[in-house]
Amino acid sequence: MIINTPFFLGSIFLKNRVVLAPMTRARCVVGTNVPNDLMAEYYEQRAGAGLLITEATAVNPVGYGWANAPGLFNDTQCAAWKKVVDKVHSKNGVIFLQLWHMGRQSHSAYQPDNGQIVSASDVQIMNGHCYLPDGSKAPCEKPRPLTVDEIKQTVQDYKNCALLAKQAGFDGVEIHGANGYLVDQFFQSCTNKRVDEYGGTFENRSRFAIEIIEAVSEVYKPSEIGLRISPNGVYGEMGSEDNDVFFVELAAKLDTYNLAYLHIMDGLGFGFHGKCKALTTSDIRKVYSGAIIGNVGLTKDIAEGMLRSGSMDLAAFGRPYISNPDLAERFQNNWPLAPDPEYAVWYSPGAEGYTDFPFYEPENPPEEST
């Protein structure tokens, strides 16, 4: 099966085409945004994947807004992430760090000096809520638009995060441009109401992401940088009438940058906004010649079909990788999968529902040769 075959991501050798999707798991030491030994164990367990993409990691304090999720904007965090990377590399794994800024999905409780949250524009999430550091819920707040100077500084924050990622030993980075976080807030017309060089036209709405890519390319080669997008998603109260055109044009523009990959959440299992036609990896493939990762709702058979069609090159799995730490090995050996985990354990502190899922043990393991 193609999913079990090797693949070159630029010059990076991947042992198979299975990708650990980035999933926020909130397992940092309670009250901190510093990775720990438990997280190192979690990623080491899943190093059988061809590529591991870490959970979303805040590039600066302003971009942080999820209790016990990690950041990478200081030396303490860098040293902690290095332990994770070293564990993965000890198992011949490849790992990318996902760079994250939550924008309007943060809350003033997380902001330095309880400052106002920021976004592309002052468009508020009206029907959602935030979880505060103590675990309680609060209504989403109204953001203020980033000034042009603040946008330029945020671009540098992405670059600085990439520098720390390089220092920690990450093989590459993925820019999180999906799920209604800051980059996506610039992409989409429902949240970007700007009238300056960062709003209005498709070129202007993509400018922030392009500037991040170009800044991070001063640290990592373009072939070591990925971008994640979610043209169909409703998460974060997103969805725009022109997504089916904007994201195709964005992909065509990105095709000239020779990135490691474009990571497309095209499945509808994470919610569909229904404001325009749904985009698929096949739609993006028409204008994008580089590597494509498909994501959301994939099974082994669905992924195999998409790989054979050529609409994508790598298949990312999220929930199945929570309860099957050896998912790639199960695919390789046609072993059965454990059921998806209960939602209650996704973000619970500690090892339960995180590193305690068993590896598959065949009933008749092969005998050792003598």
N, C-alpha and C positions, 0 to 999 in steps of 0.2 A: 504494500500500500504506500502511496506517495507520502502520506502523513508521517511515516516512519523513516523517510529517506533524509539524508543530509542536505543542507542548503548553505550557500555562502551569502552572508549579509555584508555586501561589500567584500572586505578582506577577512571578515570574521566568520569562522567556521561554526556552523550550528549542527549538532549531531542528529537532530530531527526537526520537523516543522511544527512541533507543539510549542505553544507559548503560554507561560503563566501570565494571565491578564493582571493588570494592576488592580488591587482591591484594598480599600482602606479597611484595616482590621483593628486599629486603635489599641495596640498592645505595648506602646511605650510605657515606661514606668509612670504610674498614675500621677498626674499633675505636671508631667514634663513632656517635651517633644524630642526626647533623646532616645534613639534605638537602644535595644538591650540584648542580652544573650538569648532570650527566648525568641526574639525576632531572627537572630542569626540561625538558630536551630530550625525555625520555620522555613526559611529560604533554602537552607542546606538540604532539608528533606525533599524539596521540590526541584533540586538541581538536575534531575533527569530530563527536564524540559530542554528543548533546544535553546530557548531564550526565556529568561526571567525578567519581568518588568516589575519593579517595586511598586508598592502602594504610593499614592500621591504624597509628595514631600514638599512642604512649604519653602519657597525661595527666600522669604523674608518674614519678619514678624507681622507686617500688615496683611500678608497673604494667608496667615494662619487663622484657623477658625473651627477646628474639630478636635475635641478633647482627646488627648493621648495618641494623636496621630503625629508622625515625625516631621521634623524640619531639617534643613541643611543650610544654615547661614552662619554657623560659628564653628570653631575648632573642636569643641566638645562633641558636637553632633558628628563632625567629620571623623573623629577617632572612633566613635561608636559605629558608624556606618562601615568603616574599614574592617571591623570584625565580621560584619555580615558578608561583605565582599570576599574576604579571605576564606570564610567557610564555604561559600559557593564555589570559588575557584579551586578549593581543595578537592571538590568532586567534579572537576573539569566542566563546571557550569559557566554560562555567559549571563551577565546581569546588567541591565540598564536601570538607571534611576529616573523616575518620573517627576518632572519639575512642575510645581503646582502653585497657583495663586487663586484663592477662593473668591476674591472680589466681593460681590454683593451677597454671596452665601455665607460670609463670615458674620460676626456680631461684635458690637462694641466691647463686650466683655472680654474679648480676646485681643483687642487692639491696644497698642502702647498708649498709656494714659487714658484708656477708655475712649479713644478717638472715634470719629465717624468712619464707617466702612466705605469702601471706594468701588467704583465700577467705571464702565465706559461712559455711562450717563446716569441720571438720577431716577432710573426706573426700578421700582420696588417690587419684590416678590410679595404678592398680596395674599396668596392662599396657603403658603407654606409656613414652616417654623424652623427655628434653629435649636440645637442642643447646646446649652451653656456648659461651662467647665464642670459644674456640679451635677450634671446629668439632667437637669430640669429643662423644660421646653420654654421657648420664648418666641413671640412673633418676629418675623423677619423685619429688619429695619430698612429705612430709606438710605440708599448710598448717595455719596456725592461724586460727581465726575472727577476723574483724575485730571490734573492740569497737564499741559504738554511737558513741562519740566519733570513732573512726577512720572509720566509715562517713560521719559528717557531714563530716569533713575531706576524704574522698575525693570526696564530692559537690562540695565547694568546688574541689577540684582539677580536676574536669570543667569547672566554670564558669571557672576561671582559664585553662584550656586554650582554652576558647571565646573568652575575651577576647583571647588571643594570636592565635587564628585570625582574629578580626575585624581585629586590627591588621595581620595579614599580607594581608588583603584577600579571604579566602575568602568565597564567596557564601552559604555555609551550612555546617552540620556534620551528620554522621551519627553517632549513638550506636551503638556496636557492642554489640549485645545477643545475639549469635549465637555459634555454634561453640565453646561451652564456655568462654568467657572470663568475666570477673568478673560482669558483669551477668547473663549466662546462668546462672552458678552460683547467683545469688540466685533467678532464675526457677524453676529446676527442682528438683523434690522429691528427685531422686537426689543432689543436692549441697547442698541447703539443708535442714539438720536443726535450724535455730534454733527456739527457743521464745519469743523476744521479739517485738517489733513488726515484725521483718524476716523472720519465718519462720512456717510453719504454714499459714495461710489463703492463698488466692489474693491477697487484698488485701495481705497482709503481704509475700508473696514478690515482688509487683510494686512495693512501696513504694520500694525503692532506685532503680529505673529512673525512677519518677515524680518522685522528688525531684531526680534529675539533670536530667530534662526541664524541670522548673520552674525550677531554678537556671540552666540554660543559656538559658532563655527570658528571663532578665534581660539577656542579651547579644544574642542573635538572636531575631527574631520567631519564634513557633511555626511559621509557614509557611516558615521557613528551617532547620528542624530535622527530620531523619529518624531513624528507629530501624530497626535490622536485627535480625531474629529468625530462628531455625532450628529450628522445632518438630520436624522429622523427623531432624535430624542426629545422627550418632554421634561426630563429631570431638570430641576431648578427653574421650573416654569418657563421652559424654552420652546422654540418652534416659530419659524418665520415663513411667510408666504413665498419668499424667493430662495429658500434653501436649496431647492432642486437645481437652481441655476448658479447660485453663488458658489456652492461647494464644488461643482464641476469646474468652474472657472478657477477656483483656488487650486484644485488638483492640477490643472493644466499649467498654472504658474509654477507650482512646486516641482513639476517635472523637470525643470531646468536646474534645480538645486542639487540633484544627485544625492538625496537623503538616503539614510539607511532603509527607511520604510515610511509608508503612510498607513496608520492604524485606523481602520474605519469601523465604527460601531453601526453596522447597517441592519442588524437584526432588530425586530420590533418588541422583543421580550422585555425591554427596559422601559417601555412606553413609547407611543407614537403620537406626535402632535397633530397629524392629519391636516396641516395647513397647506400642504402641497404634496406632490407625489413622493413616495418613499424612494430614496436613493439606495442603490445596491453597489456592491463591489464591482459588478459588471459594468455599471454606468461609469464608475471612476476609471476602470481599466481602459475605457475608450480614449481617455486623455492622459493617463498616467502610466508610464512604462516601467517605473521602479517597483520595488518590492511592496506588496500590499499584505497587511495583516487583517483578517476578518475576525469579527467578534460579536458576541451576544447571541445566546441560544443555540450555539453549535453543539452537535453531537459528532461522534467520530465519523459516522456515515455521511452526514451533511457536509462536514468539513472535507472529507475525501472527495465528494462530488465537486465541491467548489474548487479544490486544488486541481482536480483533473480538467475542469473547464478552463482553467487559467485565469479566473477572475480574482484569485488571491494566491499568495505564495506561502503564507504561514497562517496557522489557525490558533487563536487565543481562547483559552478556557478559564472561566472565573470560578463559579460555584462548584463545578465538579472537582476543581483543584483544592477546594477547602477540605473535602472529606476523602479525597484520594491523593495523598501526597506523592504517590508513585503513578500518577495518571499516565505519563508517557510510557512507562514500563508496562502498564496494563494494556494500553493500546498496542504496543509492540508484541505482546504475548497473547492477545485476545483474552485477557483475564476479565472477569466481571467487575463492574464498578459498584462502589458503595453508594447508597442513596445520597442526594443532596442534603446538606446539613440544615437544621432548623435555624430560622432567622435569629432566635434568641441567643445563639452562641457566636454570631458574627462579630460582635463588638465587645463581648464580655472580657473583663480583665483576666489575665492568667493563661495557663496552658490549656484549660478545658475548652474544647471546641476550636483549638488552634493547632497545637502540636501533638495532640493525643489521638489523632486518627491513625488506625493501624495500616501498615503496609500489607499488601496481599501476600499470603503464604500458600503456594501451590500444595495440593494434597499429596502429590507425588513429585517432589523436587528431583531434578536430575542427580544421579549419583556422581560423586567426585571420582575422577580418574586417579589411578594409583601409578 
